[in-house]
């Protein structure tokens, strides 16, 4: 494990007041200022520029001979969403879903475009899981993506697009959307592999030197697995919705690749469930080891107590000091201890106590209590 696992405070989403109008675009004051990159490409050309004006989104994506990817990082701009609402005729419910970044993965068809949401998972500082939303608006020639942060896991797709590898330049916006979604899904495997290594190291510590940190770190992995499960299940359903759609924006060739991404989601589901079972087993094993350790301690204390109980009884009897004769008046007391002043009584008592202890030790040893 490269970094110690620690619990991270749950992300709290900024929300408008309850009862706001459906389709209300709420801008979180803590969100980032938009950075917009425009990728223009075809089978033989490729160009990427950073847009300085939000109005350039529409003015620079009019060439029908090219495909475009408008990459928007940061959502802190009401003007940005006005452009999509007024000039691109994007439904306000779609814009609402983009700005409220807590939605589960989904795919929806609209008149002239498709809308989809994915969840991007990555390990941040101290191996804490970050769960970020990536939104897609797909038209015939333009794919718009919206991200909460400037960092992402999509560099491999950008490299393929720049180098023109495979179908990414000729497959249209549907194939590009698939490539981005598939990259996000593949990043889940990297996260799971890291957690698998963490679980292996936790198991080694569990068998060699178990302590409280083993349970805490296992519980953190289990909680992260539950968070991933809440992403992978709807991600699989989203892929299935894309496979079943009749939208002209998703070609049959692209659907063949979508089926591969669907299979990856099923594989991820199996991995998540298996690792959850392992995490639960590790917690149960830790509690069992601690319980056995406590039983061993109680066993030792029980043996010691069992040996000293009769010895304490004998010491208590002769510690009452009821003498046979009153030392002041000389009066004989027949029912008191006649052996209180017996010669060598102290040695005899110790010998009797030692004999009783020895007999008990032999008895416990033959019963197997010292194994």
C-alpha positions as CSV (number, residue, x, y, z in Angstrom):
1,X,0.0,0.0,0.0
2,X,1.7,3.2,-1.2
3,X,-0.2,5.6,1.1
4,X,-2.1,5.0,4.3
5,X,-5.9,4.7,3.8
6,X,-7.9,7.3,5.7
7,X,-11.5,8.1,5.9
8,X,-12.5,11.1,3.8
9,X,-15.4,13.4,4.6
10,X,-18.3,12.7,2.4
11,X,-18.7,15.2,-0.4
12,X,-21.6,17.6,0.1
13,X,-23.3,19.0,-3.0
14,X,-24.4,22.6,-3.1
15,X,-28.1,22.6,-3.9
16,X,-30.7,25.3,-4.4
17,X,-33.6,25.8,-2.0
18,X,-36.3,23.1,-2.1
19,X,-39.2,23.9,-4.4
20,X,-37.3,25.6,-7.2
21,X,-38.7,25.5,-10.7
22,X,-37.7,22.3,-12.6
23,X,-35.0,23.1,-15.1
24,X,-33.5,25.8,-12.8
25,X,-29.7,26.0,-13.6
26,X,-28.0,26.4,-10.2
27,X,-24.4,27.5,-10.3
28,X,-22.3,26.5,-7.3
29,X,-20.2,29.4,-6.1
30,X,-17.3,26.9,-5.3
31,X,-17.2,25.5,-8.8
32,X,-14.3,26.3,-11.2
33,X,-14.1,28.9,-13.9
34,X,-14.7,27.2,-17.3
35,X,-11.8,26.3,-19.6
36,X,-13.0,25.3,-23.1
37,X,-10.9,23.3,-25.6
38,X,-12.2,22.8,-29.1
39,X,-11.0,19.7,-31.0
40,X,-11.7,19.8,-34.7
41,X,-11.0,16.6,-36.6
42,X,-11.7,14.5,-39.6
43,X,-10.0,11.5,-41.2
44,X,-7.1,13.6,-42.4
45,X,-7.1,16.7,-40.2
46,X,-6.8,17.5,-36.5
47,X,-6.7,20.8,-34.6
48,X,-7.1,21.8,-31.0
49,X,-7.6,25.4,-29.8
50,X,-8.6,27.0,-26.5
51,X,-11.7,29.1,-26.8
52,X,-11.5,32.5,-25.2
53,X,-15.2,33.5,-25.7
54,X,-18.2,31.4,-24.8
55,X,-19.9,32.6,-28.0
56,X,-17.2,30.8,-30.0
57,X,-18.8,27.5,-29.1
58,X,-21.4,28.0,-31.8
59,X,-19.4,30.1,-34.3
60,X,-16.5,27.8,-34.6
61,X,-18.4,24.5,-35.0
62,X,-20.3,25.1,-38.2
63,X,-18.2,23.2,-40.7
64,X,-20.3,20.2,-41.6
65,X,-17.2,18.4,-43.1
66,X,-15.6,18.2,-39.6
67,X,-16.4,16.6,-36.3
68,X,-15.9,18.6,-33.1
69,X,-15.3,17.9,-29.5
70,X,-16.0,20.8,-27.2
71,X,-14.4,20.0,-23.9
72,X,-15.6,22.2,-21.0
73,X,-13.9,22.0,-17.6
74,X,-15.5,24.0,-14.8
75,X,-19.1,24.9,-14.5
76,X,-19.0,28.4,-12.8
77,X,-20.6,30.4,-15.6
78,X,-24.3,31.2,-16.1
79,X,-23.5,32.7,-19.5
80,X,-22.2,29.3,-20.6
81,X,-25.5,27.6,-20.0
82,X,-27.4,30.5,-21.5
83,X,-25.5,29.8,-24.8
84,X,-26.6,26.2,-24.7
85,X,-30.2,27.1,-23.9
86,X,-30.7,30.0,-26.2
87,X,-28.4,29.2,-29.2
88,X,-28.2,25.4,-29.2
89,X,-31.8,24.8,-27.9
90,X,-30.7,22.4,-25.2
91,X,-33.5,21.5,-22.8
92,X,-33.3,23.2,-19.4
93,X,-33.7,19.9,-17.6
94,X,-30.5,18.7,-19.3
95,X,-28.7,21.8,-18.2
96,X,-30.0,21.3,-14.7
97,X,-28.6,17.8,-14.6
98,X,-25.2,19.0,-15.8
99,X,-24.9,21.6,-13.0
100,X,-26.2,19.3,-10.2
101,X,-23.3,16.9,-10.2
102,X,-24.7,14.1,-8.1
103,X,-26.6,12.2,-10.8
104,X,-26.2,8.5,-11.4
105,X,-25.0,7.4,-14.9
106,X,-27.8,7.5,-17.5
107,X,-28.6,8.0,-21.2
108,X,-31.5,10.0,-22.6
109,X,-32.7,10.8,-26.1
110,X,-33.9,14.3,-27.1
111,X,-34.9,15.8,-30.4
112,X,-31.7,16.3,-32.3
113,X,-29.2,15.2,-29.6
114,X,-28.5,12.6,-26.9
115,X,-27.6,13.3,-23.3
116,X,-25.5,11.0,-21.1
117,X,-23.8,11.1,-17.7
118,X,-20.9,9.1,-16.4
119,X,-19.1,9.0,-13.1
120,X,-15.3,9.4,-13.1
121,X,-13.7,7.6,-10.2
122,X,-10.1,8.2,-9.2
123,X,-7.9,8.0,-6.1
124,X,-6.9,11.3,-4.7
125,X,-4.7,12.3,-1.7
126,X,-4.3,9.6,1.0
127,X,-5.9,7.1,-1.4
128,X,-9.3,8.8,-0.9
129,X,-11.9,8.0,-3.6
130,X,-13.1,11.0,-5.7
131,X,-16.4,10.6,-7.5
132,X,-16.8,13.2,-10.2
133,X,-19.5,13.7,-12.8
134,X,-18.9,13.9,-16.6
135,X,-21.8,14.9,-18.8
136,X,-22.2,14.5,-22.6
137,X,-24.3,16.2,-25.1
138,X,-24.0,14.5,-28.5
139,X,-25.2,16.1,-31.8
140,X,-24.5,14.9,-35.3
141,X,-21.2,16.7,-35.7
142,X,-20.4,18.0,-32.2
143,X,-19.8,16.3,-28.9
144,X,-19.9,18.5,-25.8
145,X,-18.5,17.3,-22.5
146,X,-18.7,18.9,-19.1
147,X,-16.4,18.2,-16.1
148,X,-16.3,19.5,-12.6
149,X,-12.5,19.7,-12.4
150,X,-9.5,20.4,-14.7
151,X,-7.9,17.0,-14.1
152,X,-9.3,13.8,-15.6
153,X,-8.3,10.3,-16.9
154,X,-8.9,11.0,-20.6
155,X,-5.4,11.7,-21.8
156,X,-5.2,8.4,-23.7
157,X,-8.3,9.4,-25.8
158,X,-6.8,12.8,-26.6
159,X,-3.6,11.0,-27.7
160,X,-5.5,8.6,-30.0
161,X,-7.5,11.5,-31.4
162,X,-4.3,13.5,-32.1
163,X,-2.5,10.5,-33.7
164,X,-5.6,9.3,-35.6
165,X,-5.4,5.8,-34.3
166,X,-8.3,3.4,-35.0
167,X,-11.8,4.7,-35.8
168,X,-11.8,7.7,-33.4
169,X,-11.5,10.3,-36.2
170,X,-13.9,8.6,-38.6
171,X,-16.5,7.1,-36.3
172,X,-18.2,10.4,-35.6
173,X,-19.4,11.9,-32.4
174,X,-21.0,8.6,-31.3
175,X,-17.7,6.7,-31.4
176,X,-15.9,9.6,-29.6
177,X,-18.5,9.5,-26.9
178,X,-18.1,5.7,-26.6
179,X,-14.3,6.1,-26.4
180,X,-14.5,8.6,-23.6
181,X,-17.0,6.5,-21.7
182,X,-14.9,3.4,-22.2
183,X,-11.8,5.2,-20.9
184,X,-13.8,6.2,-17.8
185,X,-14.9,2.6,-17.3
186,X,-11.4,1.2,-17.8
187,X,-10.1,3.6,-15.1
188,X,-12.3,1.7,-12.7
189,X,-10.0,-1.3,-13.2
190,X,-7.0,0.7,-12.1
191,X,-8.8,1.8,-8.9
192,X,-9.9,-1.8,-8.2
193,X,-6.3,-3.1,-8.8
194,X,-5.0,-0.6,-6.2
195,X,-7.6,-1.7,-3.7
196,X,-6.8,-5.3,-4.4
197,X,-3.1,-4.6,-3.5
198,X,-4.3,-2.8,-0.4
199,X,-6.4,-5.8,0.6
200,X,-3.4,-8.2,0.0
201,X,-1.2,-6.1,2.3
202,X,-4.0,-5.9,4.9
203,X,-4.4,-9.7,4.9
204,X,-0.6,-10.1,5.4
205,X,-0.8,-7.8,8.4
206,X,-4.0,-9.5,9.6
207,X,-2.2,-12.9,9.8
208,X,1.1,-11.5,11.2
209,X,0.3,-8.6,13.5
210,X,-3.4,-7.7,13.6
211,X,-4.3,-4.3,15.2
212,X,-7.1,-1.8,15.0
213,X,-5.8,-0.2,11.8
214,X,-6.5,-3.5,9.9
215,X,-10.2,-3.2,10.6
216,X,-10.4,0.5,9.9
217,X,-8.5,0.2,6.6
218,X,-10.6,-2.8,5.6
219,X,-13.8,-0.9,6.4
220,X,-12.6,2.0,4.2
221,X,-12.0,-0.3,1.3
222,X,-15.4,-1.8,1.8
223,X,-17.1,1.6,1.9
224,X,-15.3,2.6,-1.3
225,X,-16.4,-0.6,-3.0
226,X,-20.0,0.2,-2.1
227,X,-19.5,3.6,-3.6
228,X,-18.1,2.0,-6.8
229,X,-21.0,-0.4,-6.8
230,X,-23.5,2.5,-6.9
231,X,-21.6,3.7,-10.0
232,X,-21.0,0.5,-11.9
233,X,-24.6,-0.8,-11.7
234,X,-26.2,2.2,-13.4
235,X,-23.2,2.5,-15.8
236,X,-24.1,-1.0,-17.0
237,X,-27.7,0.0,-17.4
238,X,-26.7,3.1,-19.3
239,X,-24.6,1.0,-21.7
240,X,-27.6,-1.3,-22.2
241,X,-29.8,1.7,-23.0
242,X,-27.4,2.9,-25.6
243,X,-27.3,-0.6,-27.2
244,X,-31.2,-0.5,-27.4
245,X,-31.6,3.0,-28.6
246,X,-32.9,3.8,-32.1
247,X,-31.1,7.1,-32.3
248,X,-29.5,7.9,-35.6
249,X,-26.6,9.5,-33.8
250,X,-25.4,6.1,-32.6
251,X,-24.3,3.9,-35.5
252,X,-24.5,0.1,-35.5
253,X,-20.7,-0.1,-35.7
254,X,-20.4,2.0,-32.6
255,X,-22.9,-0.3,-30.8
256,X,-20.6,-3.2,-31.3
257,X,-17.9,-1.3,-29.3
258,X,-20.5,-0.3,-26.7
259,X,-21.3,-4.0,-26.2
260,X,-17.6,-4.5,-25.2
261,X,-17.9,-1.6,-22.7
262,X,-21.1,-3.3,-21.4
263,X,-19.1,-6.5,-20.8
264,X,-16.5,-4.5,-18.9
265,X,-19.2,-3.2,-16.6
266,X,-20.4,-6.8,-15.9
267,X,-16.8,-7.8,-15.2
268,X,-16.4,-4.9,-12.8
269,X,-19.6,-5.9,-11.0
270,X,-18.2,-9.4,-10.4
271,X,-14.9,-7.9,-9.2
272,X,-16.7,-5.5,-6.8
273,X,-18.8,-8.2,-5.3
274,X,-15.9,-10.5,-4.8
275,X,-13.8,-7.8,-3.2
276,X,-16.7,-6.9,-0.9
277,X,-16.9,-10.5,0.3
278,X,-13.2,-10.6,0.9
279,X,-13.4,-7.3,2.9
280,X,-16.2,-8.6,5.0
281,X,-14.3,-11.9,5.6
282,X,-11.2,-9.9,6.7
283,X,-13.3,-8.0,9.2
284,X,-14.8,-11.2,10.5
285,X,-11.4,-12.8,10.7
286,X,-10.0,-9.8,12.6
287,X,-12.9,-10.0,15.1
288,X,-12.4,-13.7,15.4
289,X,-8.6,-13.3,16.0
290,X,-9.2,-10.7,18.7
291,X,-11.9,-12.9,20.3
292,X,-9.5,-15.9,20.3
293,X,-6.8,-13.7,21.8
294,X,-9.1,-12.6,24.5
295,X,-10.2,-16.2,25.2
296,X,-6.5,-17.1,25.6
297,X,-6.0,-14.3,28.1
298,X,-9.1,-15.3,30.0
299,X,-7.9,-18.9,30.0
300,X,-4.6,-17.9,31.6
301,X,-6.3,-15.8,34.2
302,X,-8.8,-18.6,34.9
303,X,-6.0,-21.1,35.5
304,X,-4.2,-18.7,37.9
305,X,-7.4,-18.0,39.7
306,X,-8.3,-21.7,39.9
307,X,-4.9,-22.4,41.5
308,X,-5.1,-19.7,44.1
309,X,-8.7,-20.1,45.1
310,X,-8.1,-23.1,47.4
311,X,-4.8,-21.5,48.6
312,X,-6.7,-18.3,49.5
313,X,-9.3,-20.4,51.3
314,X,-6.7,-22.0,53.5
315,X,-4.9,-18.7,54.2
316,X,-8.3,-17.2,55.0
317,X,-9.2,-19.9,57.5
318,X,-5.9,-19.7,59.4
319,X,-5.9,-15.9,59.2
320,X,-8.8,-15.7,61.6
321,X,-6.5,-16.4,64.5
322,X,-9.1,-18.1,66.9
323,X,-6.6,-19.4,69.4
324,X,-7.2,-22.4,71.7
325,X,-6.4,-20.5,74.9
326,X,-7.1,-16.9,75.8
327,X,-3.7,-15.3,76.2
328,X,-5.0,-12.8,78.9
329,X,-7.1,-15.0,81.2
330,X,-5.6,-18.4,80.3
331,X,-9.1,-19.8,79.7
332,X,-9.2,-22.8,77.4
333,X,-11.6,-22.5,74.4
334,X,-12.3,-26.0,73.1
335,X,-14.0,-25.1,69.8
336,X,-11.2,-22.8,68.6
337,X,-8.1,-23.7,66.5
338,X,-6.1,-26.4,68.3
339,X,-3.3,-26.3,65.7
340,X,-2.8,-22.5,65.9
341,X,0.2,-22.9,68.1
342,X,1.3,-26.3,66.9
343,X,5.0,-26.7,66.2
344,X,6.0,-26.3,62.5
345,X,2.4,-25.4,61.7
346,X,3.5,-22.7,59.3
347,X,5.7,-25.1,57.3
348,X,3.0,-27.8,57.3
349,X,0.5,-25.3,55.9
350,X,2.8,-24.2,53.1
351,X,3.5,-27.8,52.2
352,X,-0.2,-28.5,52.0
353,X,-0.8,-25.4,49.9
354,X,2.1,-26.3,47.6
355,X,0.7,-29.9,47.3
356,X,-2.8,-28.6,46.4
357,X,-1.3,-26.2,43.8
358,X,0.8,-29.0,42.3
359,X,-2.1,-31.4,42.1
360,X,-4.2,-28.7,40.2
361,X,-1.3,-27.9,37.8
362,X,-1.0,-31.7,37.0
363,X,-4.8,-31.9,36.5
364,X,-4.9,-28.9,34.2
365,X,-1.9,-30.2,32.2
366,X,-3.5,-33.6,31.7
367,X,-6.7,-31.8,30.5
368,X,-4.7,-30.0,27.9
369,X,-5.2,-26.5,29.2
370,X,-1.5,-25.5,28.8
371,X,-1.4,-26.3,25.1
